[in-house]
């Protein structure tokens, strides 16, 4: 079973083989947790949200129709995050960690003040823009998969990510 593709394993799960979900869990648990943790910045909440993703997979296993699995599971994770965010909108601050900031642009973050400056600029982005930045630049999810997750087309996602990065670059050097 471990040599099967994600899609083949999920098809087995959707046909009632819940034991096969173990392989999906092993492959995606950490990725989904990291994605959610980078969005909510709270370990316990991220663990709960990750658990909810796998609960939803079990609950709605019959709705899986053989599409690419990675975008499908990330879309579930994104929807769970959006539901959580709507509930916490006024009280929760979403920030990228210092570790993730270093991934975005290691060369320009030599000084602590540069890190703080970039973090402030990233926190001025909308949650949708942060989400795209995290999925593409931190998790390395390809534009076509992100487009499936957010319900757009790959070209629009690519342009939006490019604009986000340019906006950060311009604002970084303008105010630094």
C-alpha positions in Angstrom: 0.0 0.0 0.0 2.9 2.4 0.8 4.0 2.3 -2.9 0.6 3.4 -4.2 0.0 7.0 -5.2 -1.9 9.4 -2.9 -4.8 9.2 -5.3 -4.9 5.4 -5.3 -4.7 5.3 -1.5 -7.5 7.9 -1.2 -9.7 6.0 -3.6 -9.3 3.0 -1.4 -10.2 5.1 1.6 -13.3 6.5 -0.2 -14.3 2.9 -0.9 -14.3 2.2 2.9 -10.7 1.1 3.6 -10.1 3.4 6.5 -6.8 1.6 7.4 -5.3 3.1 4.2 -5.8 6.5 5.7 -2.7 5.8 7.9 -0.5 6.2 4.8 -2.2 9.5 3.9 -1.7 10.6 7.5 2.0 9.7 7.4 2.5 11.6 4.2 0.5 14.7 4.9 0.2 15.2 8.7 3.4 17.3 9.1 2.8 19.3 5.9 -0.7 20.2 6.8 0.3 21.0 10.4 3.1 23.3 9.2 0.9 25.1 6.8 -1.8 25.7 9.5 0.8 26.6 12.1 2.4 29.2 9.9 -1.1 30.8 9.5 -2.3 30.7 13.1 1.0 30.7 15.0 -0.3 28.5 17.8 0.9 24.9 18.2 -2.2 23.6 20.0 -4.6 25.2 17.7 -2.6 24.0 14.6 -2.7 20.5 16.0 -6.5 20.7 16.5 -7.0 22.1 13.0 -4.8 19.4 11.5 -6.9 16.8 13.3 -10.0 18.4 11.8 -8.6 18.1 8.3 -8.2 14.3 8.8 -11.6 14.1 10.4 -13.1 15.9 7.4 -11.4 13.4 5.1 -13.0 10.5 6.9 -16.4 12.3 7.1 -16.5 13.3 3.4 -14.5 10.4 1.9 -17.3 9.6 -0.6 -16.9 13.1 -2.1 -13.4 12.3 -3.3 -13.6 11.7 -7.1 -10.0 10.9 -8.0 -8.7 14.4 -8.5 -5.1 15.3 -7.6 -4.8 14.6 -3.9 -2.4 17.3 -2.7 -4.6 20.2 -3.8 -7.7 18.5 -2.5 -6.3 18.0 1.0 -4.8 21.6 1.1 -8.2 22.9 0.0 -9.7 21.2 3.0 -7.0 22.6 5.3 -7.5 26.1 3.8 -11.3 25.9 4.4 -10.8 24.8 8.0 -8.4 27.6 8.5 -10.8 30.1 7.0 -13.6 28.9 9.2 -11.3 29.2 12.2 -10.1 32.6 11.1 -13.7 33.9 10.7 -14.4 32.9 14.3 -11.2 34.5 15.6 -11.0 37.5 13.2 -10.9 40.2 15.8 -8.7 38.6 18.3 -6.1 36.5 16.4 -3.0 38.1 14.9 -1.5 36.2 12.0 2.2 36.5 11.7 5.0 34.6 9.9 7.7 33.2 12.1 11.3 34.4 11.9 12.3 31.1 10.5 9.9 31.5 7.6 11.1 35.0 7.0 14.6 33.7 6.5 13.4 31.3 3.8 11.8 34.1 1.9 14.9 36.1 1.4 18.0 34.9 3.3 20.5 37.3 1.7 18.8 40.5 2.8 18.0 39.4 6.4 21.5 39.6 7.9 20.6 42.0 10.7 17.9 41.6 13.3 16.4 44.9 12.4 16.0 43.8 8.8 14.1 40.8 10.0 11.8 42.9 12.1 11.3 45.3 9.2 10.3 42.6 6.8 8.1 40.9 9.3 6.2 44.2 9.8 5.7 44.5 6.0 4.5 41.0 5.7 2.0 41.5 8.5 0.5 44.4 6.5 -0.5 41.9 3.7 -4.0 40.6 3.6 -4.5 37.1 4.9 -5.1 35.9 1.4 -1.8 37.3 0.2 0.1 35.8 3.2 -1.6 32.5 2.5 -0.4 32.5 -1.2 3.1 33.5 -0.1 3.3 30.7 2.5 1.9 28.1 0.1 4.3 29.0 -2.8 7.5 30.3 -1.2 7.6 28.3 2.0 5.8 25.1 1.1 6.9 25.1 -2.5 3.4 24.3 -3.8 3.2 24.9 -7.5 1.0 27.5 -9.0 -1.4 25.0 -10.7 -2.0 23.3 -7.4 -2.5 26.6 -5.5 -5.0 27.6 -8.2 -7.0 24.4 -7.5 -6.9 25.1 -3.7 -8.0 28.7 -4.0 -10.4 28.3 -7.0 -8.4 30.4 -9.5 -6.3 29.8 -12.5 -2.5 29.2 -12.5 -1.7 32.4 -14.4 -3.7 34.5 -12.0 -2.0 32.9 -9.0 1.5 33.4 -10.5 0.8 37.0 -11.2 -0.6 37.6 -7.7 2.4 36.0 -6.0 4.7 38.0 -8.3 2.9 41.2 -7.3 3.0 40.3 -3.6 6.8 39.8 -3.8 7.3 43.0 -5.8 5.1 44.9 -3.3 7.2 43.6 -0.4 10.5 44.4 -2.2 9.4 48.0 -3.0 8.1 48.6 0.4 11.1 47.0 2.0 13.6 49.3 0.3 11.3 52.4 0.4 11.0 52.3 4.2 14.4 50.9 5.1 
